Amino acid sequence: MCNKYGGEMRMAFDKMDWHAVTFPDSIPYENAGTHIGMYLAWLVNNDLIQDDWREEFADAFERVRSREMTGRDLLVECLDEALPEELMVDEALEFTGEYYVTSYIDDFAAALAEEDVDSEFAVYLHEDTWENYDRIEHVINEKFEKWKNQELD
């Protein structure tokens, strides 16, 4: 396993406990990190991580790339359940500021939508699997390309 990040984070884009505070008892706490972890895995898989973080967590990042560890597991085991802004290279930081905070959660919910689930907590019911990651990855890729071409809504 990896050592948890021990530094002081200036700001986090998202944290598991921000979501879990409103959960009904039927939703496991770790589900608060599934959408965050999938975005984190996308950052890792696209080499959008600062060099010092890549060095510190090289083994864990490699486990994500090889799909031995999910992004949510990385989030919990290494990053104190938070998506810190200082983790990202400038390009990712800018994109995340425009995309993640405005429409990522909606894209995540739509990409993994289940027709029979009608709940404000439906986004937290999805399993932390690589199959589900594959479903959201192409959406993030499309949004990233649009953003780079200044076409993101």
Secondary structure by P-SEA (a helix, b strand, c coil): cccccccccccccccccccccccccccccccccaaaaaaaaaaaaaccccaaaaaaaaaaaaaaaaccccaaaaaaaccccccccccccaaaaaaaaccccccaaaaaaaaacccccccccccccccccaaaaaaaaaaaaaaaaaaaacccc
